[in-house]
Amino acid sequence: MKAFFKNASKVSFTSLFTTIIVFLLFVCFLEFVSNDVKIIRMTAKILIPVVLIFLMLNPISGFIYSFFMKGKSKIIMIFLHLACICTISFFAFIGMMFRYFVPFAP
């Protein structure tokens, strides 16, 4: 494990990959939450906060590790992590607005 965290490019790429996969799974899971199945709603009450915390911290850690990379892919990884952070922040903002502040929310 120590060798993994010493290699900044592996950590940065793994962080980007897991962020994208978890975000896509999270969006797919939100489609199921609209159903009236009680077990899905109970699971969502626990899973959504945990996944949102992961989706906030994981791209930030990958973004920080991107600065320690060497080579041509440093700038690309910095921009990709920044895009992930902005995308997740945008969807969280829109979700909060539609849930709590807009009267015609679903």
C-alpha positions, 0 to 999 in steps of 0.5 A: 500500500505504501508503494501505491501512494508513493506513485502519484500517477497511479493514485491520480488515475485510480482516483479519476477512474473510481470517481467516474465509475461511482458517479455513473453508478450513483446516477443510475441508482437515483433512477431507482429511488423514484420507485416506491419500493421501501427497501430502495428508499431505506438504502438510499437514505444511507447510501446517498450521504456516503457516496456524496462524501466519497464523491467530494473527497476522492476527486480532490485527493486525485487533484492534489496528487496530480500536481506531484505527477511527472510527465506530459499527462500532468496537465491533462489529469489536473484538468480532468480532475477539475472537470470532475470536481465541477461536474459533481458540484454542479449536480449537487447544486442542481439537486439541492435547488430542485429538492429544497428551493424550487416549488415545482420539483419532482 
